[in-house]
Amino acid sequence: MTEALVASALLISFAALLLALAVARRVTVVLKHVQKKYDLKQKYVIAPGSILPVSDLIGDDGRNLRDGKTGLFVVAYLSSECSGCRAQAAELMKGAIRVPGPRLISVVLGEGEGAESFAEEVASFSEVVTVGYGSRLVGDVGVSVWPTFMLCDQSGRILSSTGRVDELEFREFSESFESAARR
């Protein structure tokens, strides 16, 4: 009798193992499909060629930060409520990116005292545009992931974008600034 119970227990265990493997395989197939369909990197990066509304780059003092300036510039999208943004801002403050001249503009999203203090912190290494929720600088450009960093030409056309400060050192960023410096 015990041999029959052991045999049936082994048979049930084997069937459960096969079922678990089948479910795991199906989940893997579905996840791969979802990953291909909704490429996460695609949501993370703003498409080159998109236009940043340069006329909306109004600093906290009321002046347009692009007036009288030529050449390429970097726009950092940072949220006062985002811990990753605070970490990336600290990297910017340490000089993780060397942007020639006054060519780093930070768009700081948030409201209230937390946003004001974060904007002051960011102002120590960057020009700052403080925006609230629903800003054209966020919605029209399509920024959905924070932080986002964009390299733009003088007209506001986005040349490339990334989500990490250390990726700003990629060749496409540094070469663009080097060629602009030669002009």
LUMNU-915103 format. One record per atom (N, C-alpha, C): x negated, y, z negated; atom name; residue in three letters. Coordinates in Angstrom, 3 decimals, decimal comma, padded with zeros to 6 digits. Layout:
BEGIN
ATOM         X         Y         Z  atome  residu
ATOM         X         Y         Z     CA     ALA
...
This chain:
BEGIN
ATOM         X         Y         Z  atome  residu
ATOM  -000,822  -001,186   000,000      N     MET
ATOM   000,000   000,000   000,000     CA     MET
ATOM  -000,875   001,263   000,000      C     MET
ATOM  -001,925   001,286  -000,828      N     THR
ATOM  -002,789   002,461  -000,881     CA     THR
ATOM  -003,523   002,658   000,441      C     THR
ATOM  -003,840   001,570   001,105      N     GLU
ATOM  -004,506   001,699   002,402     CA     GLU
ATOM  -003,589   002,374   003,404      C     GLU
ATOM  -002,328   002,079   003,351      N     ALA
ATOM  -001,353   002,693   004,253     CA     ALA
ATOM  -001,203   004,180   003,932      C     ALA
ATOM  -001,199   004,517   002,646      N     LEU
ATOM  -001,103   005,920   002,258     CA     LEU
ATOM  -002,346   006,699   002,695      C     LEU
ATOM  -003,517   006,108   002,519      N     VAL
ATOM  -004,766   006,746   002,926     CA     VAL
ATOM  -004,774   006,944   004,442      C     VAL
ATOM  -004,352   005,937   005,183      N     ALA
ATOM  -004,324   006,017   006,644     CA     ALA
ATOM  -003,352   007,097   007,106      C     ALA
ATOM  -002,183   007,174   006,486      N     SER
ATOM  -001,218   008,196   006,889     CA     SER
ATOM  -001,712   009,588   006,488      C     SER
ATOM  -002,384   009,705   005,344      N     ALA
ATOM  -002,939   010,991   004,927     CA     ALA
ATOM  -004,022   011,449   005,906      C     ALA
ATOM  -004,863   010,528   006,337      N     LEU
ATOM  -005,894   010,856   007,315     CA     LEU
ATOM  -005,272   011,270   008,648      C     LEU
ATOM  -004,234   010,563   009,045      N     LEU
ATOM  -003,543   010,873   010,297     CA     LEU
ATOM  -002,897   012,267   010,225      C     LEU
ATOM  -002,261   012,573   009,107      N     ILE
ATOM  -001,630   013,888   008,932     CA     ILE
ATOM  -002,707   014,976   008,883      C     ILE
ATOM  -003,811   014,724   008,215      N     SER
ATOM  -004,912   015,695   008,145     CA     SER
ATOM  -005,496   015,961   009,526      C     SER
ATOM  -005,665   014,900   010,303      N     PHE
ATOM  -006,194   015,038   011,657     CA     PHE
ATOM  -005,230   015,856   012,530      C     PHE
ATOM  -003,934   015,605   012,408      N     ALA
ATOM  -002,926   016,347   013,171     CA     ALA
ATOM  -002,933   017,825   012,760      C     ALA
ATOM  -003,069   018,096   011,454      N     ALA
ATOM  -003,120   019,472   010,976     CA     ALA
ATOM  -004,369   020,182   011,505      C     ALA
ATOM  -005,486   019,490   011,544      N     LEU
ATOM  -006,720   020,055   012,077     CA     LEU
ATOM  -006,567   020,399   013,558      C     LEU
ATOM  -005,964   019,500   014,333      N     LEU
ATOM  -005,740   019,761   015,750     CA     LEU
ATOM  -004,809   020,960   015,949      C     LEU
ATOM  -003,779   021,052   015,145      N     LEU
ATOM  -002,848   022,180   015,232     CA     LEU
ATOM  -003,567   023,495   014,893      C     LEU
ATOM  -004,396   023,492   013,858      N     ALA
ATOM  -005,139   024,694   013,467     CA     ALA
ATOM  -006,101   025,127   014,574      C     ALA
ATOM  -006,777   024,172   015,201      N     LEU
ATOM  -007,683   024,494   016,299     CA     LEU
ATOM  -006,927   025,056   017,497      C     LEU
ATOM  -005,756   024,501   017,789      N     ALA
ATOM  -004,943   024,995   018,902     CA     ALA
ATOM  -004,483   026,433   018,630      C     ALA
ATOM  -004,066   026,711   017,408      N     VAL
ATOM  -003,629   028,058   017,047     CA     VAL
ATOM  -004,807   029,025   017,137      C     VAL
ATOM  -005,961   028,651   016,640      N     ALA
ATOM  -007,150   029,503   016,683     CA     ALA
ATOM  -007,549   029,799   018,131      C     ALA
ATOM  -007,487   028,803   018,987      N     ARG
ATOM  -007,821   029,000   020,405     CA     ARG
ATOM  -006,847   029,975   021,051      C     ARG
ATOM  -005,568   029,826   020,747      N     ARG
ATOM  -004,551   030,720   021,321     CA     ARG
ATOM  -004,739   032,155   020,828      C     ARG
ATOM  -005,038   032,318   019,561      N     VAL
ATOM  -005,271   033,651   019,015     CA     VAL
ATOM  -006,473   034,296   019,704      C     VAL
ATOM  -007,523   033,536   019,931      N     THR
ATOM  -008,712   034,044   020,611     CA     THR
ATOM  -008,372   034,506   022,025      C     THR
ATOM  -007,592   033,733   022,743      N     VAL
ATOM  -007,193   034,094   024,110     CA     VAL
ATOM  -006,370   035,385   024,097      C     VAL
ATOM  -005,424   035,486   023,174      N     VAL
ATOM  -004,579   036,679   023,089     CA     VAL
ATOM  -005,420   037,902   022,731      C     VAL
ATOM  -006,337   037,776   021,780      N     LEU
ATOM  -007,178   038,909   021,389     CA     LEU
ATOM  -008,071   039,379   022,538      C     LEU
ATOM  -008,618   038,447   023,318      N     LYS
ATOM  -009,439   038,836   024,469     CA     LYS
ATOM  -008,607   039,610   025,479      C     LYS
ATOM  -007,367   039,157   025,694      N     HIS
ATOM  -006,472   039,837   026,624     CA     HIS
ATOM  -006,165   041,251   026,132      C     HIS
ATOM  -005,873   041,391   024,854      N     VAL
ATOM  -005,556   042,695   024,277     CA     VAL
ATOM  -006,768   043,613   024,365      C     VAL
ATOM  -007,953   043,072   024,102      N     GLN
ATOM  -009,169   043,866   024,164     CA     GLN
ATOM  -009,415   044,378   025,577      C     GLN
ATOM  -009,172   043,547   026,593      N     LYS
ATOM  -009,351   043,984   027,970     CA     LYS
ATOM  -008,309   045,025   028,345      C     LYS
ATOM  -007,059   044,779   027,942      N     LYS
ATOM  -005,971   045,678   028,314     CA     LYS
ATOM  -006,120   047,040   027,649      C     LYS
ATOM  -006,486   047,053   026,392      N     TYR
ATOM  -006,627   048,286   025,633     CA     TYR
ATOM  -008,077   048,471   025,248      C     TYR
ATOM  -008,890   048,743   026,229      N     ASP
ATOM  -010,322   048,910   025,999     CA     ASP
ATOM  -010,536   050,004   024,966      C     ASP
ATOM  -011,028   049,623   023,791      N     LEU
ATOM  -011,176   050,571   022,694     CA     LEU
ATOM  -012,156   051,685   023,038      C     LEU
ATOM  -013,192   051,382   023,775      N     LYS
ATOM  -014,164   052,416   024,143     CA     LYS
ATOM  -013,504   053,471   025,022      C     LYS
ATOM  -012,553   053,035   025,860      N     GLN
ATOM  -011,866   053,973   026,733     CA     GLN
ATOM  -011,101   055,015   025,912      C     GLN
ATOM  -010,486   054,614   024,815      N     LYS
ATOM  -009,766   055,550   023,969     CA     LYS
ATOM  -010,736   056,448   023,204      C     LYS
ATOM  -011,942   055,946   022,998      N     TYR
ATOM  -012,919   056,631   022,180     CA     TYR
ATOM  -013,596   057,773   022,929      C     TYR
ATOM  -013,684   057,651   024,234      N     VAL
ATOM  -014,439   058,598   025,034     CA     VAL
ATOM  -013,479   059,388   025,928      C     VAL
ATOM  -013,673   060,690   025,981      N     ILE
ATOM  -012,886   061,545   026,864     CA     ILE
ATOM  -013,473   061,430   028,264      C     ILE
ATOM  -012,604   061,299   029,251      N     ALA
ATOM  -013,052   061,088   030,630     CA     ALA
ATOM  -013,849   062,282   031,146      C     ALA
ATOM  -015,018   062,000   031,744      N     PRO
ATOM  -015,769   063,088   032,371     CA     PRO
ATOM  -014,907   063,750   033,442      C     PRO
ATOM  -015,054   065,056   033,555      N     GLY
ATOM  -014,266   065,797   034,527     CA     GLY
ATOM  -013,059   066,482   033,914      C     GLY
ATOM  -012,640   066,024   032,735      N     SER
ATOM  -011,546   066,709   032,042     CA     SER
ATOM  -012,008   068,124   031,718      C     SER
ATOM  -011,051   069,017   031,586      N     ILE
ATOM  -011,395   070,415   031,334     CA     ILE
ATOM  -011,035   070,799   029,902      C     ILE
ATOM  -011,998   071,336   029,209      N     LEU
ATOM  -011,806   071,869   027,866     CA     LEU
ATOM  -011,300   073,303   028,017      C     LEU
ATOM  -010,222   073,683   027,338      N     PRO
ATOM  -009,743   075,068   027,469     CA     PRO
ATOM  -010,702   076,041   026,781      C     PRO
ATOM  -011,730   076,456   027,523      N     VAL
ATOM  -012,796   077,295   026,979     CA     VAL
ATOM  -012,229   078,591   026,399      C     VAL
ATOM  -011,143   079,094   026,982      N     SER
ATOM  -010,568   080,350   026,485     CA     SER
ATOM  -010,020   080,195   025,066      C     SER
ATOM  -009,814   078,966   024,599      N     ASP
ATOM  -009,315   078,732   023,243     CA     ASP
ATOM  -010,423   078,565   022,207      C     ASP
ATOM  -011,672   078,684   022,626      N     LEU
ATOM  -012,789   078,541   021,682     CA     LEU
ATOM  -012,972   079,847   020,917      C     LEU
ATOM  -011,990   080,150   020,091      N     ILE
ATOM  -011,981   081,385   019,312     CA     ILE
ATOM  -012,480   081,073   017,905      C     ILE
ATOM  -013,559   081,725   017,523      N     GLY
ATOM  -014,129   081,522   016,199     CA     GLY
ATOM  -013,251   082,080   015,107      C     GLY
ATOM  -013,605   081,778   013,888      N     ASP
ATOM  -012,828   082,245   012,750     CA     ASP
ATOM  -012,845   083,769   012,609      C     ASP
ATOM  -013,825   084,412   013,257      N     ASP
ATOM  -013,885   085,869   013,214     CA     ASP
ATOM  -013,097   086,512   014,362      C     ASP
ATOM  -012,443   085,704   015,207      N     GLY
ATOM  -011,597   086,217   016,278     CA     GLY
ATOM  -012,277   086,404   017,619      C     GLY
ATOM  -013,565   086,121   017,720      N     ARG
ATOM  -014,246   086,300   019,008     CA     ARG
ATOM  -014,341   084,975   019,756      C     ARG
ATOM  -014,351   085,070   021,085      N     ASN
ATOM  -014,492   083,867   021,904     CA     ASN
ATOM  -015,952   083,445   021,855      C     ASN
ATOM  -016,194   082,220   021,435      N     LEU
ATOM  -017,564   081,746   021,234     CA     LEU
ATOM  -018,324   081,540   022,535      C     LEU
ATOM  -017,635   081,523   023,671      N     ARG
ATOM  -018,323   081,335   024,946     CA     ARG
ATOM  -018,579   082,654   025,670      C     ARG
ATOM  -018,049   083,755   025,190      N     ASP
ATOM  -018,258   085,044   025,847     CA     ASP
ATOM  -019,740   085,376   025,934      C     ASP
ATOM  -020,186   085,696   027,140      N     GLY
ATOM  -021,562   086,122   027,353     CA     GLY
ATOM  -022,592   085,012   027,316      C     GLY
ATOM  -022,164   083,770   027,202      N     LYS
ATOM  -023,119   082,661   027,143     CA     LYS
ATOM  -023,060   081,857   028,437      C     LYS
ATOM  -024,209   081,367   028,831      N     THR
ATOM  -024,271   080,539   030,031     CA     THR
ATOM  -024,835   079,177   029,658      C     THR
ATOM  -024,671   078,252   030,553      N     GLY
ATOM  -025,276   076,932   030,375     CA     GLY
ATOM  -024,389   075,940   029,666      C     GLY
ATOM  -024,973   074,784   029,435      N     LEU
ATOM  -024,270   073,667   028,813     CA     LEU
ATOM  -024,092   073,894   027,323      C     LEU
ATOM  -023,099   073,244   026,758      N     PHE
ATOM  -022,901   073,313   025,317     CA     PHE
ATOM  -022,256   072,019   024,827      C     PHE
ATOM  -022,422   071,760   023,552      N     VAL
ATOM  -021,845   070,573   022,921     CA     VAL
ATOM  -020,707   071,017   022,019      C     VAL
ATOM  -019,590   070,307   022,104      N     VAL
ATOM  -018,458   070,554   021,214     CA     VAL
ATOM  -018,314   069,331   020,325      C     VAL
ATOM  -018,338   069,558   019,023      N     ALA
ATOM  -018,160   068,492   018,042     CA     ALA
ATOM  -016,754   068,612   017,467      C     ALA
ATOM  -015,952   067,568   017,618      N     TYR
ATOM  -014,612   067,538   017,027     CA     TYR
ATOM  -014,711   066,833   015,691      C     TYR
ATOM  -014,465   067,577   014,617      N     LEU
ATOM  -014,590   067,045   013,262     CA     LEU
ATOM  -013,305   067,340   012,496      C     LEU
ATOM  -012,858   066,390   011,705      N     SER
ATOM  -011,664   066,582   010,876     CA     SER
ATOM  -012,079   066,652   009,419      C     SER
ATOM  -011,470   067,576   008,697      N     SER
ATOM  -011,799   067,726   007,282     CA     SER
ATOM  -011,331   066,528   006,461      C     SER
ATOM  -010,441   065,726   006,996      N     GLU
ATOM  -009,891   064,577   006,271     CA     GLU
ATOM  -010,542   063,255   006,668      C     GLU
ATOM  -011,594   063,312   007,448      N     CYS
ATOM  -012,221   062,108   007,996     CA     CYS
ATOM  -013,591   061,898   007,352      C     CYS
ATOM  -013,761   060,780   006,662      N     SER
ATOM  -015,046   060,512   006,008     CA     SER
ATOM  -016,155   060,316   007,040      C     SER
ATOM  -015,827   059,720   008,180      N     GLY
ATOM  -016,814   059,552   009,252     CA     GLY
ATOM  -017,278   060,892   009,803      C     GLY
ATOM  -016,341   061,849   009,882      N     CYS
ATOM  -016,692   063,196   010,352     CA     CYS
ATOM  -017,641   063,870   009,382      C     CYS
ATOM  -017,388   063,689   008,106      N     ARG
ATOM  -018,270   064,284   007,092     CA     ARG
ATOM  -019,677   063,679   007,182      C     ARG
ATOM  -019,739   062,376   007,410      N     ALA
ATOM  -021,043   061,719   007,546     CA     ALA
ATOM  -021,762   062,205   008,800      C     ALA
ATOM  -021,031   062,335   009,915      N     GLN
ATOM  -021,644   062,805   011,154     CA     GLN
ATOM  -022,063   064,276   011,020      C     GLN
ATOM  -021,272   065,080   010,299      N     ALA
ATOM  -021,636   066,479   010,061     CA     ALA
ATOM  -022,935   066,560   009,263      C     ALA
ATOM  -023,097   065,667   008,306      N     ALA
ATOM  -024,347   065,629   007,536     CA     ALA
ATOM  -025,527   065,313   008,447      C     ALA
ATOM  -025,328   064,421   009,413      N     GLU
ATOM  -026,383   064,096   010,377     CA     GLU
ATOM  -026,705   065,312   011,249      C     GLU
ATOM  -025,666   066,024   011,670      N     LEU
ATOM  -025,887   067,245   012,453     CA     LEU
ATOM  -026,669   068,263   011,638      C     LEU
ATOM  -026,321   068,386   010,360      N     MET
ATOM  -026,988   069,347   009,487     CA     MET
ATOM  -028,470   069,003   009,344      C     MET
ATOM  -028,798   067,725   009,309      N     LYS
ATOM  -030,197   067,299   009,187     CA     LYS
ATOM  -030,976   067,535   010,478      C     LYS
ATOM  -030,259   067,894   011,559      N     GLY
ATOM  -030,943   068,129   012,830     CA     GLY
ATOM  -031,006   066,896   013,691      C     GLY
ATOM  -030,020   066,024   013,585      N     ALA
ATOM  -030,012   064,806   014,384     CA     ALA
ATOM  -029,944   065,115   015,870      C     ALA
ATOM  -029,426   066,274   016,216      N     ILE
ATOM  -029,401   066,698   017,616     CA     ILE
ATOM  -030,025   068,082   017,688      C     ILE
ATOM  -030,857   068,257   018,654      N     ARG
ATOM  -031,488   069,553   018,871     CA     ARG
ATOM  -030,803   070,203   020,065      C     ARG
ATOM  -029,894   071,095   019,780      N     VAL
ATOM  -029,185   071,800   020,843     CA     VAL
ATOM  -029,857   073,146   021,026      C     VAL
ATOM  -030,391   073,415   022,235      N     PRO
ATOM  -031,094   074,681   022,439     CA     PRO
ATOM  -030,148   075,872   022,341      C     PRO
ATOM  -030,564   076,868   021,576      N     GLY
ATOM  -029,770   078,087   021,443     CA     GLY
ATOM  -028,447   077,843   020,735      C     GLY
ATOM  -027,585   078,826   020,766      N     PRO
ATOM  -026,285   078,688   020,104     CA     PRO
ATOM  -025,321   077,888   020,979      C     PRO
ATOM  -025,599   076,633   021,144      N     ARG
ATOM  -024,818   075,821   022,070     CA     ARG
ATOM  -024,070   074,678   021,402      C     ARG
ATOM  -023,928   074,723   020,098      N     LEU
ATOM  -023,158   073,718   019,387     CA     LEU
ATOM  -021,951   074,402   018,769      C     LEU
ATOM  -020,774   073,964   019,192      N     ILE
ATOM  -019,523   074,507   018,671     CA     ILE
ATOM  -018,777   073,365   018,010      C     ILE
ATOM  -018,334   073,567   016,791      N     SER
ATOM  -017,574   072,549   016,071     CA     SER
ATOM  -016,114   072,971   015,979      C     SER
ATOM  -015,235   072,089   016,452      N     VAL
ATOM  -013,799   072,295   016,311     CA     VAL
ATOM  -013,401   071,514   015,066      C     VAL
ATOM  -013,050   072,227   014,006      N     VAL
ATOM  -012,732   071,596   012,726     CA     VAL
ATOM  -011,214   071,555   012,561      C     VAL
ATOM  -010,677   070,351   012,469      N     LEU
ATOM  -009,240   070,147   012,304     CA     LEU
ATOM  -008,900   070,003   010,835      C     LEU
ATOM  -007,867   070,687   010,418      N     GLY
ATOM  -007,401   070,537   009,049     CA     GLY
ATOM  -006,703   071,787   008,564      C     GLY
ATOM  -006,105   071,668   007,400      N     GLU
ATOM  -005,406   072,797   006,800     CA     GLU
ATOM  -005,673   072,798   005,308      C     GLU
ATOM  -005,619   073,975   004,708      N     GLY
ATOM  -005,788   074,077   003,266     CA     GLY
ATOM  -007,222   074,301   002,850      C     GLY
ATOM  -007,424   074,213   001,526      N     GLU
ATOM  -008,743   074,478   000,950     CA     GLU
ATOM  -009,799   073,491   001,416      C     GLU
ATOM  -009,418   072,217   001,561      N     GLY
ATOM  -010,377   071,208   002,010     CA     GLY
ATOM  -010,922   071,534   003,386      C     GLY
ATOM  -010,053   071,975   004,281      N     ALA
ATOM  -010,475   072,337   005,637     CA     ALA
ATOM  -011,360   073,582   005,613      C     ALA
ATOM  -011,012   074,552   004,771      N     GLU
ATOM  -011,803   075,778   004,686     CA     GLU
ATOM  -013,216   075,501   004,172      C     GLU
ATOM  -013,329   074,677   003,143      N     SER
ATOM  -014,664   074,392   002,598     CA     SER
ATOM  -015,490   073,556   003,577      C     SER
ATOM  -014,832   072,632   004,282      N     PHE
ATOM  -015,553   071,830   005,282     CA     PHE
ATOM  -016,021   072,725   006,432      C     PHE
ATOM  -015,172   073,662   006,860      N     ALA
ATOM  -015,543   074,587   007,939     CA     ALA
ATOM  -016,733   075,449   007,520      C     ALA
ATOM  -016,780   075,887   006,278      N     GLU
ATOM  -017,911   076,669   005,784     CA     GLU
ATOM  -019,192   075,838   005,803      C     GLU
ATOM  -019,069   074,588   005,414      N     GLU
ATOM  -020,221   073,682   005,430     CA     GLU
ATOM  -020,745   073,511   006,851      C     GLU
ATOM  -019,842   073,301   007,796      N     VAL
ATOM  -020,211   073,097   009,198     CA     VAL
ATOM  -020,787   074,383   009,792      C     VAL
ATOM  -020,317   075,530   009,333      N     ALA
ATOM  -020,805   076,825   009,849     CA     ALA
ATOM  -022,281   077,050   009,558      C     ALA
ATOM  -022,861   076,258   008,666      N     SER
ATOM  -024,288   076,423   008,365     CA     SER
ATOM  -025,180   075,953   009,518      C     SER
ATOM  -024,661   075,154   010,451      N     PHE
ATOM  -025,478   074,664   011,558     CA     PHE
ATOM  -024,782   074,790   012,908      C     PHE
ATOM  -023,589   075,375   012,954      N     SER
ATOM  -022,812   075,393   014,180     CA     SER
ATOM  -021,860   076,575   014,184      C     SER
ATOM  -021,447   076,979   015,373      N     GLU
ATOM  -020,344   077,929   015,466     CA     GLU
ATOM  -019,082   077,127   015,193      C     GLU
ATOM  -018,066   077,731   014,556      N     VAL
ATOM  -016,890   076,978   014,120     CA     VAL
ATOM  -015,597   077,572   014,660      C     VAL
ATOM  -014,752   076,672   015,146      N     VAL
ATOM  -013,377   077,004   015,507     CA     VAL
ATOM  -012,502   076,135   014,610      C     VAL
ATOM  -011,727   076,767   013,734      N     THR
ATOM  -010,832   076,016   012,859     CA     THR
ATOM  -009,474   075,924   013,538      C     THR
ATOM  -008,938   074,702   013,657      N     VAL
ATOM  -007,646   074,504   014,306     CA     VAL
ATOM  -006,725   073,698   013,401      C     VAL
ATOM  -005,439   073,907   013,585      N     GLY
ATOM  -004,440   073,127   012,869     CA     GLY
ATOM  -003,950   071,994   013,747      C     GLY
ATOM  -003,069   071,204   013,194      N     TYR
ATOM  -002,501   070,089   013,940     CA     TYR
ATOM  -001,663   070,631   015,085      C     TYR
ATOM  -001,772   070,037   016,259      N     GLY
ATOM  -001,027   070,484   017,428     CA     GLY
ATOM  -001,776   071,498   018,276      C     GLY
ATOM  -003,046   071,732   017,998      N     SER
ATOM  -003,850   072,689   018,746     CA     SER
ATOM  -004,062   072,216   020,182      C     SER
ATOM  -004,091   073,175   021,118      N     ARG
ATOM  -004,404   072,851   022,520     CA     ARG
ATOM  -005,802   072,264   022,645      C     ARG
ATOM  -006,721   072,739   021,826      N     LEU
ATOM  -008,093   072,231   021,893     CA     LEU
ATOM  -008,171   070,747   021,564      C     LEU
ATOM  -007,151   070,232   020,907      N     VAL
ATOM  -007,113   068,811   020,572     CA     VAL
ATOM  -006,193   068,075   021,547      C     VAL
ATOM  -004,948   068,519   021,639      N     GLY
ATOM  -003,941   067,823   022,437     CA     GLY
ATOM  -004,199   067,833   023,929      C     GLY
ATOM  -004,526   069,006   024,488      N     ASP
ATOM  -004,731   069,099   025,934     CA     ASP
ATOM  -005,964   068,342   026,404      C     ASP
ATOM  -006,949   068,250   025,546      N     VAL
ATOM  -008,179   067,542   025,908     CA     VAL
ATOM  -007,993   066,036   025,744      C     VAL
ATOM  -007,153   065,638   024,808      N     GLY
ATOM  -006,901   064,215   024,597     CA     GLY
ATOM  -007,747   063,587   023,509      C     GLY
ATOM  -008,250   064,398   022,598      N     VAL
ATOM  -009,048   063,853   021,502     CA     VAL
ATOM  -008,119   063,066   020,585      C     VAL
ATOM  -008,407   061,781   020,419      N     SER
ATOM  -007,577   060,944   019,556     CA     SER
ATOM  -008,394   060,227   018,495      C     SER
ATOM  -009,716   060,300   018,632      N     VAL
ATOM  -010,607   059,646   017,676     CA     VAL
ATOM  -011,542   060,704   017,109      C     VAL
ATOM  -011,703   060,668   015,798      N     TRP
ATOM  -012,544   061,639   015,114     CA     TRP
ATOM  -013,700   060,925   014,466      C     TRP
ATOM  -014,912   061,366   014,586      N     PRO
ATOM  -015,378   062,503   015,349     CA     PRO
ATOM  -015,522   062,170   016,838      C     PRO
ATOM  -015,540   063,195   017,655      N     THR
ATOM  -015,836   063,096   019,082     CA     THR
ATOM  -016,790   064,227   019,413      C     THR
ATOM  -017,791   063,923   020,228      N     PHE
ATOM  -018,781   064,903   020,647     CA     PHE
ATOM  -018,782   064,950   022,173      C     PHE
ATOM  -018,742   066,170   022,743      N     MET
ATOM  -018,675   066,326   024,193     CA     MET
ATOM  -019,749   067,270   024,698      C     MET
ATOM  -020,338   066,908   025,811      N     LEU
ATOM  -021,250   067,788   026,524     CA     LEU
ATOM  -020,434   068,442   027,627      C     LEU
ATOM  -020,417   069,784   027,655      N     CYS
ATOM  -019,602   070,523   028,628     CA     CYS
ATOM  -020,475   071,484   029,420      C     CYS
ATOM  -020,047   071,761   030,656      N     ASP
ATOM  -020,731   072,805   031,412     CA     ASP
ATOM  -020,096   074,151   031,073      C     ASP
ATOM  -020,608   075,225   031,665      N     GLN
ATOM  -020,172   076,568   031,316     CA     GLN
ATOM  -018,673   076,775   031,530      C     GLN
ATOM  -018,092   076,097   032,532      N     SER
ATOM  -016,668   076,286   032,819     CA     SER
ATOM  -015,772   075,478   031,884      C     SER
ATOM  -016,375   074,598   031,080      N     GLY
ATOM  -015,593   073,768   030,167     CA     GLY
ATOM  -015,331   072,374   030,687      C     GLY
ATOM  -015,903   072,023   031,839      N     ARG
ATOM  -015,745   070,670   032,371     CA     ARG
ATOM  -016,575   069,713   031,518      C     ARG
ATOM  -015,938   068,648   031,062      N     ILE
ATOM  -016,609   067,680   030,197     CA     ILE
ATOM  -017,482   066,770   031,053      C     ILE
ATOM  -018,779   066,759   030,755      N     LEU
ATOM  -019,727   065,940   031,503     CA     LEU
ATOM  -019,833   064,543   030,916      C     LEU
ATOM  -019,794   064,454   029,598      N     SER
ATOM  -019,826   063,156   028,927     CA     SER
ATOM  -019,375   063,351   027,490      C     SER
ATOM  -019,009   062,231   026,863      N     SER
ATOM  -018,590   062,304   025,466     CA     SER
ATOM  -018,948   061,022   024,749      C     SER
ATOM  -018,993   061,126   023,435      N     THR
ATOM  -019,339   059,986   022,591     CA     THR
ATOM  -018,716   060,194   021,216      C     THR
ATOM  -018,824   059,181   020,387      N     GLY
ATOM  -018,259   059,272   019,053     CA     GLY
ATOM  -019,291   059,331   017,950      C     GLY
ATOM  -020,581   059,343   018,325      N     ARG
ATOM  -021,616   059,333   017,294     CA     ARG
ATOM  -022,714   060,322   017,626      C     ARG
ATOM  -023,187   060,993   016,613      N     VAL
ATOM  -024,239   061,986   016,781     CA     VAL
ATOM  -025,482   061,361   017,395      C     VAL
ATOM  -025,872   060,188   016,925      N     ASP
ATOM  -027,113   059,603   017,438     CA     ASP
ATOM  -027,011   059,244   018,912      C     ASP
ATOM  -025,806   059,096   019,448      N     GLU
ATOM  -025,649   058,823   020,871     CA     GLU
ATOM  -025,794   060,083   021,713      C     GLU
ATOM  -025,806   061,251   021,083      N     LEU
ATOM  -026,018   062,489   021,819     CA     LEU
ATOM  -027,444   062,574   022,359      C     LEU
ATOM  -028,310   061,766   021,835      N     GLU
ATOM  -029,694   061,759   022,298     CA     GLU
ATOM  -029,867   060,923   023,565      C     GLU
ATOM  -028,798   060,318   024,051      N     PHE
ATOM  -028,887   059,544   025,283     CA     PHE
ATOM  -029,403   060,426   026,406      C     PHE
ATOM  -029,958   059,795   027,393      N     ARG
ATOM  -030,587   060,492   028,497     CA     ARG
ATOM  -029,648   061,508   029,154      C     ARG
ATOM  -028,370   061,149   029,311      N     GLU
ATOM  -027,457   062,064   030,002     CA     GLU
ATOM  -027,315   063,400   029,263      C     GLU
ATOM  -027,411   063,378   027,945      N     PHE
ATOM  -027,343   064,625   027,194     CA     PHE
ATOM  -028,662   065,379   027,304      C     PHE
ATOM  -029,755   064,715   026,998      N     SER
ATOM  -031,040   065,408   026,976     CA     SER
ATOM  -031,456   065,871   028,370      C     SER
ATOM  -031,230   065,067   029,399      N     GLU
ATOM  -031,589   065,472   030,757     CA     GLU
ATOM  -030,787   066,692   031,193      C     GLU
ATOM  -029,528   066,728   030,840      N     SER
ATOM  -028,704   067,880   031,233     CA     SER
ATOM  -029,230   069,157   030,601      C     SER
ATOM  -029,616   069,104   029,337      N     PHE
ATOM  -030,156   070,296   028,690     CA     PHE
ATOM  -031,521   070,665   029,270      C     PHE
ATOM  -032,336   069,657   029,587      N     GLU
ATOM  -033,653   069,949   030,167     CA     GLU
ATOM  -033,524   070,622   031,523      C     GLU
ATOM  -032,581   070,145   032,349      N     SER
ATOM  -032,409   070,766   033,663     CA     SER
ATOM  -031,828   072,163   033,527      C     SER
ATOM  -030,983   072,385   032,539      N     ALA
ATOM  -030,423   073,719   032,314     CA     ALA
ATOM  -031,514   074,678   031,831      C     ALA
ATOM  -032,444   074,187   031,048      N     ALA
ATOM  -033,533   075,030   030,543     CA     ALA
ATOM  -034,478   075,454   031,667      C     ALA
ATOM  -034,608   074,617   032,694      N     ARG
ATOM  -035,496   074,942   033,829     CA     ARG
ATOM  -034,919   076,027   034,726      C     ARG
ATOM  -033,607   076,205   034,681      N     ARG
ATOM  -032,965   077,203   035,571     CA     ARG
ATOM  -033,263   078,601   035,152      C     ARG
